[in-house]
Amino acid sequence: MAREQKSEYDHKLIDLRRVARVVAGGRRFTFRASVVLGNRRGAVGFGTGKSGDTSSSIEKATRQARKNIINIPLTKNFSIPHEVYAKFKTARVILKPGKEGKGLVAGGSVRTVLALTGVRNASAKILSHTKNKLTNARAAIEALKQLKVKQTHAVAPAVKTE
C-alpha cells in the first residue's frame, strides 16, 4: 500500500476558471487553476495549470508552484524587512512592514501570497484597478523577490599606526 506523505507546504487555490474553445461541433471546455504554495516560514511559489478536469488542473498548478518556489527573509516579528513596490503587467502592488501585533492588512490574492509566505505583520495595497487575481498574485511574488536582508556591519576597532 502506498501512503501519501504530508507535504511541508500548504497550498491555496486562488482562481479556477472554465475556458471554452469553439471547435467544429460545439464548444470544448478546459479548466485553468492558479495555486499559491507556501510553508509559512519564508518560502512561497505560484503556479497555473490547465486540464480537461478540475482535479488534474489543480495538480498541475501545484506541481508548477513547487518548481517556482522562492525564499524570502522574514524579520523576528514575522514581517518583511523593508518597503517594496512591484509591477507585473497591469498589476501594481506595494508592501510595507508592520509592527508586532498589527496583523496582515492586505486584500485578495496578495493576502493569500503573504499568508502562505509566513508574513503575519505587514500591510499591502493593490494600486492598480485590475481585479485579475493572477496578475495581482504575480505582482506580489515579484515584490517579495526584491526583498533583501538588512545587514548590520560590526565596526572594527581603530588601529593606531605611528
FIDO-929714 format. One record per atom (N, C-alpha, C, O): x, z, y; atom name. Coordinates in steps of 0.1 Angstrom, whole numbers, always signed. Each point is the difference from the previous one (the first is absolute). Layout:
! FIDO-929714
    px    pz    py  a
     X     Z     Y CA
...
This chain:
! FIDO-929714
    px    pz    py  a
    +8    +0   -12  N
    -8    +0   +12 CA
    +9    +0   +13  C
    +9    +9    +1  O
   -11   -18    +7  N
    +7    -1   +13 CA
    -7    +8   +10  C
   -12    -1    +3  O
   +20   +10    +4  N
    -6    +9   +10 CA
    +5    -5   +14  C
   +12    -4    +1  O
   -21    +3    +8  N
    +4    -3   +14 CA
    +7   +11    +6  C
    -5   +12    +0  O
   +16   -14    +7  N
    +7   +10    +7 CA
    -6    +2   +14  C
    -4   -10    +6  O
    +3   +22    -1  N
    -5    +2   +13 CA
   +10    -4   +10  C
   +12    +4    +0  O
   -15   -14    +9  N
    +9    -5    +9 CA
    +3   +11   +11  C
    -9    +8    +4  O
   +21    -9    +2  N
    +3    +9   +11 CA
    -6    -4   +13  C
    -1    +7   +10  O
    -5   -19   -10  N
    -5    -6   +12 CA
   -16    +1    +0  C
    -6    -2   -11  O
    +1    +5   +22  N
   -15    -1    +2 CA
    -3   -13    +6  C
    +8    -6    +8  O
   -19    +0   -11  N
    -4   -13    +6 CA
   -14    +1    +5  C
    -8    +7    -5  O
    +6   -15   +16  N
   -13    +0    +6 CA
    -3   -15    +3  C
    +8    -7    +6  O
   -20    +3    -9  N
    -5   -13    +2 CA
    -5    -1   +15  C
    -9    +8    +3  O
   +15   -16    +5  N
    -5    -1   +14 CA
    -9   -11    +3  C
    -8    +0    +9  O
    +8   -11   -18  N
    -9   -11    +2 CA
    -2    -7   -13  C
    +9    -2    -8  O
   -21    -2    +6  N
    -4    -8   -12 CA
    -9   -11    +5  C
   -11    +3    +5  O
   +14   -16    -6  N
    -8   -11    +5 CA
    -3   -10   -11  C
    +8    -2    -9  O
   -20    -3    +9  N
    -4   -11    -9 CA
    +3   -13    +8  C
    -6    -2   +11  O
   +14    -7   -16  N
    +3   -12    +6 CA
    -6   -12    -8  C
    +2    +0   -12  O
    -9    -8   +19  N
    -6   -12    -6 CA
    +7   -13    +3  C
    +5    -2   +11  O
    -4    -6   -22  N
    +6   -13    +2 CA
   -10   -10    -5  C
    -5    +2   -11  O
    +2   -12   +19  N
   -10   -10    -4 CA
    +6   -11    -8  C
   +10    -6    +4  O
   -15    +4   -17  N
    +5   -10    -8 CA
   -12    -8    -5  C
   -11    +3    +3  O
   +14   -14   -10  N
   -11    -9    -5 CA
    -8    +9   -10  C
    +5    +5    -9  O
   -18    -4   +12  N
    -8    +8    -9 CA
    -4   +14    +6  C
    -7    +7    -7  O
   +12    -4   +19  N
    -3   +12    +6 CA
   +11    +8    +5  C
   +11    -6    +4  O
   -12   +19    -3  N
   +10    +9    +6 CA
    +8    +7   -11  C
    -6    +4   -11  O
   +19    -2   +13  N
    +7    +8   -10 CA
    +5   +12    +8  C
    +6    -1   +11  O
    -9   +13   -17  N
    +4   +13    +7 CA
   +12    +6    -6  C
    +2    +0   -12  O
    +7    +5   +21  N
   +11    +8    -3 CA
    +0   +13    +8  C
    -8    +1   +10  O
   +16    +8   -13  N
    +0   +13    +7 CA
   +15    +2    +5  C
    +9    -2    -6  O
    -9    +8   +19  N
   +13    +3    +6 CA
    +0   +15    +3  C
    -9    +5    +6  O
   +19    +2   -12  N
    +1   +14    +2 CA
   +12    +4    +8  C
   +11    -7    -2  O
   -11   +17   +11  N
   +11    +5    +7 CA
    +2   +15    -3  C
   -10    +7    +1  O
   +22    -4    -5  N
    +2   +14    -4 CA
   +12    +6    +7  C
   +10    -7    +2  O
   -11   +20    +2  N
   +11    +7    +5 CA
    +4   +10   -10  C
    -8    +7    -6  O
   +22    -6    +3  N
    +5    +9   -10 CA
   +10    +9    +6  C
    +8    -4    +8  O
    -9   +17   -11  N
   +10   +10    +6 CA
    +1   +12    -8  C
    -8    +3    -8  O
   +20    +4   +10  N
    +2   +12    -8 CA
    -2   +13    +9  C
    +3   +11    -5  O
    -7   -12   +17  N
    -2   +11   +10 CA
   +13    +8    +2  C
    -1   +11    +5  O
   +12   -18    -7  N
   +13    +6    +3 CA
   +10    -9    +7  C
   +12    +2    +0  O
   -18   -12    +7  N
    +8   -10    +7 CA
    +1   -14    -5  C
    +6    -8    +6  O
   -12    +5   -17  N
    +0   -13    -6 CA
   -14    -6    +1  C
   -10    +6    -3  O
    +9   -19    +7  N
   -12    -7    +2 CA
    +2   -15    -3  C
   +10    -5    +4  O
   -21    -1    -9  N
    +1   -14    -3 CA
   -14    -6    +2  C
   -10    +7    -1  O
   +10   -21    +4  N
   -13    -6    +2 CA
    +0   -13    -8  C
   +10    -7    +0  O
   -21    +3    -6  N
    -1   -12    -8 CA
   -14    -6    +0  C
   -10    +7    +1  O
    +9   -20    -3  N
   -12    -7    -2 CA
    +0    -7   -13  C
   +10    -5    -5  O
   -22    +3    -1  N
    -1    -7   -13 CA
   -13    -8    +0  C
   -10    +5    +5  O
   +11   -16   -12  N
   -12    -9    -1 CA
    -2    -3   -15  C
    +9    -2    -7  O
   -22    +3    +3  N
    -3    -3   -14 CA
   -15    -3    -1  C
    -8    +1   +10  O
    +4    -5   -22  N
   -14    -3    -3 CA
    -9   +12    -1  C
   -12    -1    +2  O
   +18   +13    -5  N
    -8   +12    +0 CA
    +7   +11    +8  C
   +12    -1    +2  O
   -20   +11    +1  N
    +5   +10    +9 CA
   +11    +9    -6  C
   +10    +3    +7  O
   -11    +1   -19  N
    +9    +9    -6 CA
   +14    -7    -1  C
   +10    +7    +3  O
    -9   -19    -7  N
   +13    -7    -1 CA
    +6    -3   +14  C
   +12    +0    +2  O
   -20    -2    +8  N
    +5    -2   +14 CA
    +5   +13    +5  C
   +11    +0    +7  O
   -17   +11   -10  N
    +5   +13    +4 CA
   +13    +3    -7  C
   +10    +6    +6  O
    -9    -9   -19  N
   +12    +2    -7 CA
   +12    -8    +6  C
   +11    +5    +1  O
   -14   -18    +2  N
   +10    -9    +6 CA
    +5    +6   +13  C
   +12    +0    +3  O
   -21    +4    +5  N
    +3    +6   +14 CA
    +9   +12    -2  C
    +9    +2    +8  O
   -13    +7   -18  N
    +8   +12    -2 CA
   +14    -3    -5  C
   +10    +6    +5  O
    -8   -17   -13  N
   +13    -4    -5 CA
    +8    -5   +12  C
   +12    +3    +1  O
   -18   -11    +8  N
    +7    -5   +11 CA
    +4   +11   +10  C
   +11    +0    +6  O
   -20   +10    -4  N
    +3   +11    +9 CA
   +12    +8    -6  C
    +8    +5    +8  O
    -7    -4   -21  N
   +11    +8    -6 CA
   +13    -7    +3  C
   +11    +6    +1  O
   -11   -20    -1  N
   +12    -8    +3 CA
    +4    +2   +15  C
   +12    -2    +3  O
   -22    +4    +6  N
    +3    +0   +14 CA
    +1   +14    +6  C
    -2    +2   +12  O
    +6    +8   -20  N
    +1   +14    +5 CA
   +12    +1   +10  C
   +11    -4    -3  O
   -14   +11   +14  N
   +11    +4    +9 CA
    +0   +15    +1  C
   -10    +7    -2  O
   +22    -2    +6  N
    +1   +15    +2 CA
    +2    +3   +14  C
    +8    -7    +7  O
   -15   +17    -1  N
    +1    +3   +14 CA
    +5   +15    +1  C
    -3    +8    -9  O
   +10    -5   +20  N
    +3   +14    +2 CA
   -11    +8    +5  C
    -7    -4   +10  O
    +5   +16   -15  N
   -10    +9    +5 CA
    +7   +12    +6  C
   +10    +4    -5  O
   -16    +2   +15  N
    +6   +12    +6 CA
    -5   +12    -8  C
    -8    -1   -10  O
   +13   +13   +14  N
    -4   +13    -8 CA
   -14    +3    +1  C
    -6    +5   -10  O
    -1    -9   +21  N
   -14    +3    +1 CA
    -9   -12    -4  C
   -11    -2    +4  O
   +16    -7   -13  N
    -7   -11    -6 CA
    -5    -9   +11  C
   -12    -5    +0  O
   +21    +1   +10  N
    -4    -9   +10 CA
   +11   -11    +0  C
    +9    +0    -9  O
   -10   -10   +18  N
    +9   -10    +1 CA
   +11    +4   +11  C
    -3    +8    +9  O
   +15   -13   -10  N
   +11    +5    +9 CA
    -2    -4   +15  C
    +4    +8    +8  O
   -10   -20    -6  N
    -1    -4   +14 CA
   -12   -10    +1  C
    -5    -5    -9  O
    +2    +2   +22  N
   -11    -9    +3 CA
    +5   -14    -4  C
   +11    -4    +2  O
   -21    -4    -7  N
    +4   -14    -4 CA
   -12    -9    +2  C
   -12    +4    -1  O
   +15   -17    +5  N
   -11   -10    +3 CA
    +3   -12    -9  C
   +12    -4    -2  O
   -22    -2    -4  N
    +2   -12    -8 CA
   -11   -10    +1  C
   -11    +4    +4  O
   +14   -16    -6  N
   -10   -11    +0 CA
    +1    -8   -12  C
   +11    -4    -4  O
   -22    +1    -2  N
    +0    -9   -12 CA
   -12   -10    +3  C
   -11    +4    +0  O
   +15   -17    +2  N
   -10   -10    +3 CA
    -8    +5   +13  C
    +6    +1   +10  O
   -19    +1   -11  N
    -7    +4   +12 CA
    -2   +16    +1  C
    -5    +5   +10  O
    +9    +2   -21  N
    -2   +14    +0 CA
   +12    +7    +7  C
   +12    -3    -3  O
   -15   +13   +12  N
   +10    +7    +6 CA
    -3   +15    -2  C
   -11    +4    +1  O
   +21    +4    -5  N
    -1   +14    -3 CA
   +11    +8    +7  C
   +11    -4    +0  O
   -15   +16    +4  N
    +9    +9    +6 CA
    -1   +13    -8  C
   -11    +5    -2  O
   +22    +1    -3  N
    +1   +13    -7 CA
    +8   +10    +8  C
   +10    -3    +5  O
   -16   +15    -4  N
    +7   +10    +8 CA
    +1   +13    -9  C
    -9    +3    -7  O
   +20    +4    +8  N
    +2   +12    -8 CA
   -10   +11    +6  C
    -3    +0   +11  O
    +0    +9   -20  N
    -9   +11    +4 CA
    +6   +14    -3  C
    +9    +1    -8  O
   -14    +9   +15  N
    +5   +14    -2 CA
    -6    +5   -13  C
   -11    -5    -5  O
   +16   +16    +0  N
    -5    +7   -12 CA
   -14    +4    +2  C
    -3    +7   +10  O
    -6   -10   -19  N
   -14    +4    +0 CA
    -9   -10    +8  C
   -12    +2    +0  O
   +18   -12    +6  N
    -9   -10    +7 CA
    -8    -8    -9  C
   -12    -3    +3  O
   +17    -1   -15  N
    -7    -8    -9 CA
    +3   -15    +2  C
    +7    -4    +9  O
   -13    -4   -18  N
    +1   -14    +1 CA
   -11    -6    +8  C
   -12    +0    -4  O
   +15    -5   +16  N
   -10    -6    +9 CA
    +2   -15    -1  C
    +9    -5    +8  O
   -16    -2   -16  N
    +1   -15    -1 CA
   -13    -5    -6  C
    -8    +8    -6  O
    +7   -21    +7  N
   -13    -5    -5 CA
    +3   -12   -10  C
   +11    -6    +1  O
   -21    +3    -9  N
    +0   -12    -8 CA
   +11    +0   -10  C
    +4   +10    -6  O
    +2   -22    +3  N
   +10    -1   -10 CA
   +13    +6    +4  C
    +9    +3    -8  O
    -6    -1   +21  N
   +12    +6    +5 CA
    +0   +15    -5  C
   +10    +5    -4  O
   -21    +1    +4  N
    -2   +14    -5 CA
    +4    +1   -15  C
    +7    +9    -4  O
   -12   -19    -3  N
    +3    +0   -15 CA
   +15    -2    -2  C
    +5    +7    -9  O
    +1   -16   +16  N
   +14    -2    -2 CA
    +8   +12    +3  C
    +9    +4    -7  O
   -12    +3   +19  N
    +7   +12    +3 CA
    -2   +12    -9  C
    +9    +7    -4  O
   -22    -6    -1  N
    -3   +11    -9 CA
    +7    -2   -13  C
    +5   +10    -6  O
    -4   -22    +0  N
    +7    -2   -12 CA
   +15    +0    +1  C
    +7    +2   -10  O
    -2    -3   +23  N
   +14    +2    +2 CA
    +4   +14    +0  C
   +11    +4    -4  O
   -20    +5    +8  N
    +3   +14    +0 CA
    +0    +6   +14  C
    +3   +12    +2  O
    -7   -20    +8  N
    +0    +4   +14 CA
   -12    +9    +2  C
   -12    -5    -3  O
   +13   +17    +7  N
   -11    +9    +2 CA
    -3    +3   +15  C
   -11    +4    +3  O
   +22    -5    +5  N
    -2    +3   +14 CA
    +5   -12    +9  C
   +12    -1    +2  O
   -21    -7    +1  N
    +3   -12    +9 CA
   -12    -6    +6  C
   -11    +3    -5  O
   +12   -11   +15  N
   -11    -7    +5 CA
    +3   -15    +0  C
   +12    -4    +2  O
   -22    -4    -4  N
    +2   -15    +0 CA
   -11    -6    +7  C
   -11    +5    +1  O
   +14   -16    +5  N
   -11    -8    +7 CA
    +2   -15    -3  C
   +11    -5    +1  O
   -22    -1    -4  N
    -1   -14    -2 CA
    -3    -6   +13  C
   -11    +2    +6  O
   +21    -9    +0  N
    -1    -5   +14 CA
    -7   -14    +1  C
    -5    -4   +10  O
    +4    -3   -21  N
    -6   -13    +0 CA
   -15    +1    -2  C
    -5   +10    -4  O
    -2   -21    +6  N
   -14    -1    -2 CA
    -4    -5   -14  C
   -12    -2    -3  O
   +22    +1    -6  N
    -3    -5   -13 CA
    -5   +11    -9  C
    +4   +11    +1  O
   -14   -15    -9  N
    -6   +10   -10 CA
    +5    -4   -14  C
    -5    +6   -10  O
   +15   -14    +9  N
    +5    -5   -12 CA
    +9   +11    -7  C
   +10    +4    +6  O
   -15    +2   -17  N
    +7   +11    -6 CA
   +14    -4    -5  C
    +9    +9    +0  O
    -8   -21    -5  N
   +13    -4    -5 CA
   +11    -1   +11  C
   +11    +6    -2  O
   -14   -12   +13  N
   +10    -1   +10 CA
    +3   +13    +7  C
   +11    +3    +4  O
   -21    +6    -3  N
    +2   +14    +5 CA
    +9    +8    -9  C
    +9    +7    +5  O
   -11    -8   -18  N
    +8    +7   -10 CA
   +15    -6    +0  C
    +9    +8    +0  O
    -8   -21    +1  N
   +14    -6    +1 CA
    +7    +4   +12  C
   +12    +2    +0  O
   -20    -1   +12  N
    +7    +4   +12 CA
    +5   +15    -1  C
   +10    +3    +5  O
   -18    +5   -12  N
    +4   +14    -2 CA
   +13    +1    -9  C
    +9    +8    +3  O
    -9   -17   -13  N
   +12    -1    -8 CA
   +12    -4    +8  C
   +11    +5    -2  O
   -13   -15   +10  N
   +11    -5    +9 CA
    +5   +11    +9  C
   +12    +1    +3  O
   -21    +7    +2  N
    +4   +11    +9 CA
    +8   +10    -8  C
   +10    +5    +6  O
   -14    -2   -18  N
    +7   +10    -8 CA
   +14    -5    -3  C
    +9    +8    -2  O
    -7   -21    +0  N
   +13    -6    -3 CA
   +10    +2   +12  C
   +12    +1    -3  O
   -18    +1   +15  N
    +9    +1   +12 CA
    +5   +15    +1  C
    +9    +2    +9  O
   -14    +7   -16  N
    +4   +14    +2 CA
   +14    +2    -5  C
    +5    -5   -10  O
    +2   +13   +18  N
   +14    +4    -2 CA
    +1   +15    +0  C
    -7    +7    +8  O
   +17    -2   -15  N
    +2   +15    +0 CA
    +8    +3   +12  C
   +10    -6    +3  O
   -15   +17    +4  N
    +8    +5   +11 CA
   +12    +8    -5  C
    -2   +10    -7  O
   +14   -14   +10  N
   +11    +7    -5 CA
    +6    +9   +11  C
    +1    -4   +12  O
    +3   +16   -16  N
    +6    +9    +9 CA
   +15    -1    -3  C
    +4    +2   -11  O
    +4    -4   +22  N
   +14    -1    -2 CA
    +6   +14    +3  C
    -2    +6   +11  O
   +10    -2   -20  N
    +7   +13    +3 CA
   +12    -3   +10  C
    +7    -9    -1  O
    -6   +18   +10  N
   +11    -1   +10 CA
   +12    +6    -6  C
    +1   +11    -4  O
   +10   -20    +4  N
   +13    +5    -5 CA
    +6    +8   +10  C
    -1    -2   +12  O
    +9   +13   -16  N
    +7    +8    +9 CA
   +11    -7    +7  C
    +6    -9    -5  O
    -5   +12   +18  N
   +10    -7    +8 CA
   +14    +4    -5  C
    +3   +12    -2  O
    +6   -22    +1  N
   +14    +3    -4 CA
    +9    -2   +12  C
    -1   -10    +8  O
    +9   +21    -5  N
    +9    -1   +11 CA
   +13    -7    -4  C
    +6    +3   -10  O
    -3   -13   +18  N
   +13    -7    -2 CA
    +8    +2   +12  C
    -4    -2   +12  O
   +17    +6   -14  N
    +8    +2   +12 CA
   +12    -9    -1  C
    +9    +1    +9  O
